[in-house]
Amino acid sequence: MIVRIVNQSSFDLPQYATSQSAGVDLRANLLAPVVLAPMQRMLIPTGLYIELHEGYEAQIRPRSGLASKHGITVINAPGTIDADYRGEIKVAMVNLSTEAFTLQPGERIAQMVVARFERVEWQLADNLSDTERGAGGFGHTGTQ
């Protein structure tokens, strides 16, 4: 699928890291380093604008290395970019660690996955069909 993109950053277009990668890396479009204090959240610009096809969305997800090593994540993960949005892609990041973290210009800050979606039409009902699970949730299946 070909997706139109405007790149107003000084960095290369997003790329897949491997032939089997689901997401492309997004980079921080910063002029200078930015410090993210513990528990601070910030919108980080990417300088990218995309034109998705109808029936598709782009999901913004955390990068596992930043999350596991530094506690830096996408606060609304996954963030959703709708097909009719034409503004700059910005990443809502948060520092969940106890130490300040410095984001560098061009640093890979998140992943973007383009996915097809379905719209639903609601059908009002008085009850739902029975299943083995039923209403069990939030740990219902145990830890084993």
Secondary structure, DSSP 8 states (H G I E B T S, - for coil): ---EEEE-SSS----BSSTT-SSEEEE---SS-EEE-TT-EEEEE--EEEE--TTEEEEEEE-HHHHHHH-EEETTSSEEE-TT--S--EEEEEE-SSS-EEE-TT-EEEEEEEEE---------S-----SSTT--SSTT---
